Amino acid sequence: MVDYNKLRTDIKNIEQGEGISRFFKGAIFKEMPWAISKKPTPKTSALRESNIVPKQDRVPTEESLSKVEVLESLKEKVEKSGEIQSRFGTIGKSPSTSTLSSKIFKLSATKKEIVEQLDGLYSFDSCERFKDIKLLIIGESQLTKFDIDNTHWKFSHNPNELLGKMIIAMKLEEGDFLRSALVGESEQEQCENILKEIVAFSPDVVITLGAVSTNLLYGRKEKLSKVHGQCFERIIEVSGESKEFKFVPVFHPELLEINPSMKRTAWIDLQKIMEMIGKK
């Protein structure tokens, strides 16, 4: 049972004393009287606080370097001094630039040597046969080496194949195009063989089917979903001359077979190419 007389007395004492803090002191914070009392801070706390070093405000530099500037500065230092040891490990020179990482490709052979080399691949084909092609379609398949019994060139279309249907839809006739597989045991070798064909046949446009062939000419690995249907320009330096060409990435027919919903997107890309070669 509540003793109201005692409760009124306690309230009166609080009001005449140190206020509500006194009530909390004796009631809620019995185990921590120092938290609200006016007594000096315990010595242990004082010692801890005395060991704390005051935080100094950081003085900002007049100009903060951008990430690009920092990387360029680091790159320049590495090029001059060689490897740099850091807490993140050893930072060394990047590998020398190759044809796979540049918009300008270089071939050591002359154009005449390239044509002679391609003419000698198969007894029934020659570069002269493909000199007027509008499209060089690369990346349909891959081979590790040239095989006399299995040519990597196709100059006709099969209406029963999806790629054949795509070629027909683009209003291409035999003689307008050449289908070429990727040949080589490495990306470097595959890229060089493609470049030789571009130099020898001089197509109006190169179509790269799928990500593998696209990345060879693009210069670095990129998702095909980001670059398909776009036109990219590149240069081949051969025999002291510069050969310009352009290529357009397109989804590979095998991918379209698996994902038929992407055929509409592929058709839009093909229509852009048709307009580039005057077939639309």
GINORTA-V23428 format. One line per field, one symbol per residue. ss: DSSP state (H for helix, E for strand, - for the rest). psi: psi as a letter, one per 20 degrees, with the letter a starting at -180 (. if undefined). A space follows every 10 residues. Layout:
ss = ???
psi = ???
This chain:
ss = ---HHHHHHH HHHHHH---H HHHHHHH--- --HHH----- --HHHHHHHH ---------- ------HHHH HHHHHHHHHH H--EEE--EE E-------HH H--EEE---- HHHHHHHHH- ------HHHH ----EEEEEE EEE---E--E --EE------ -HHHHHHHH- ------EEEE EEE---HHHH HHHHHHHHHH H---EEEEEH HHHHHHHH-- ---HHHH--- EEEEEEEE-- EEEEEEEEEE --HHHHHH-H HHHHHHHHHH HHHHHH----
psi = ppnhghghgg gghghicjah hhghgifglh imhihirjqq pqhgghgghh ipppppppoq rhppqrhghg ghggghgghg ibqppriiap oaqqqqpaii kqioqpphqr hghgghghhi gqhiqqhhhj ijqhpooqjh rpqhrpphin qjqpjrqoii qghghggghj kprpiirppp rppqirhggg ghhghghggh ilqgqpppor hghghghhir pqphihiqiq pqprppopkj rpoqrqqoqq qqhhhhhhmh iihgghhggh hghhhhjkj.
